[in-house]
Amino acid sequence: MQTDHISVTDVEIPLTRQKNIQLSVLRLDQLHPVISGNKWFKLKYYLREAKDLGFDTLLTFGGAYSNHIAATAYAAKEQHFKAIGVIRGEEPAQWSHTLQKAAAFGMKFVFLSRSNFTAVKRDTNPERFREQFGRVYIVPEGGYGLPGVRGAKEMLNCTDIKSYTHIAAAVGTGATITGLLQASLPGQQVLGISVLKNNRSLWNEIEQLHTMPLPNRFHLFHDFHFGGYAKFDADLISFMNRFYHISNIPLDFVYTAKMMYGLIKLAEKNCFPTHSRVLSIHTGGLQGNKSFPPGVLIF
Ligand SMILES: *Cc1c(COP(=O)(O)O)cnc(C)c1O
């Protein structure tokens, strides 16, 4: 996929002028109209390995609104793999927008009850799927794993990062922020904003992906989840609309809106020294906003 059209947008708001900081957004949402953002990067080396090992079918896991499911379906189609999505929860009467798109890219689904889903995705032995699906290459849920980190590192090749003092992104599994940490420069602070509620194992999970202790310049924030994964309230929606109004940047309600809300709160609390230059990563995920009824968002 082409990445040379990805730009960096500077956000001009009274707060950043007043505090004398710069807030920039690396627009990975511009990557592709459906498959925006980090999931594409995280998949790259899984697909390469699948190809090298001679697999023709990918199998992965996710919820009915998952950006990872949408991205895997698209990447599989583009690289001529068959794809199976194991979906958390019973088959809904009406498929979500995400499932419809993924099906249009050729993905086949298996719906599992929540408890079965959790059991099955933990079982990393691909043999258990062989009887049902033949030989499949398993991509972990959300692209969590070392190949995911390796792909995520390449997100920072889309711009020159030298002049930034801080790099920030939303955190789900932690693979993306680990890649960003590894691609960042020694003097840069790396900020992860967790979108899960009280995910206290996150630090350890990121440390495992990083394969060494996390440096002092790495920071995780747990205060901006809005009640938990994919939860939101009227404040977050109005923030997304206001932010779009002033910046022309659409945010998704699961990840990037919470990151941006968090960064602005941190700026208000003077957590960024004067002259900080903050590069926030728009990790995409805009397809998730399609679960809102029309009219909620102004974009
Ligand atoms: C999945 C996702 C993230 C989180 O990435 P992790 O590597 O799981 O931490 C952030 N933003 C968007 C838009 C995503 O879809």
The ligand as a Gaussian input file, in Angstrom:
#p B3LYP/6-31G(d) Opt

LIG

0 1
 C       -6.252000      -1.369000      17.384000
 C       -6.156000       0.122000      17.403000
 C       -5.312000       0.797000      18.305000
 C       -4.514000       0.093000      19.372000
 O       -3.466000      -0.655000      18.845000
 P       -2.725000      -1.737000      19.765000
 O       -1.587000      -2.138000      18.940000
 O       -3.717000      -2.868000      19.948000
 O       -2.394000      -1.125000      21.050000
 C       -5.243000       2.176000      18.247000
 N       -5.986000       2.861000      17.359000
 C       -6.813000       2.257000      16.481000
 C       -7.603000       3.097000      15.559000
 C       -6.925000       0.869000      16.466000
 O       -7.766000       0.282000      15.601000

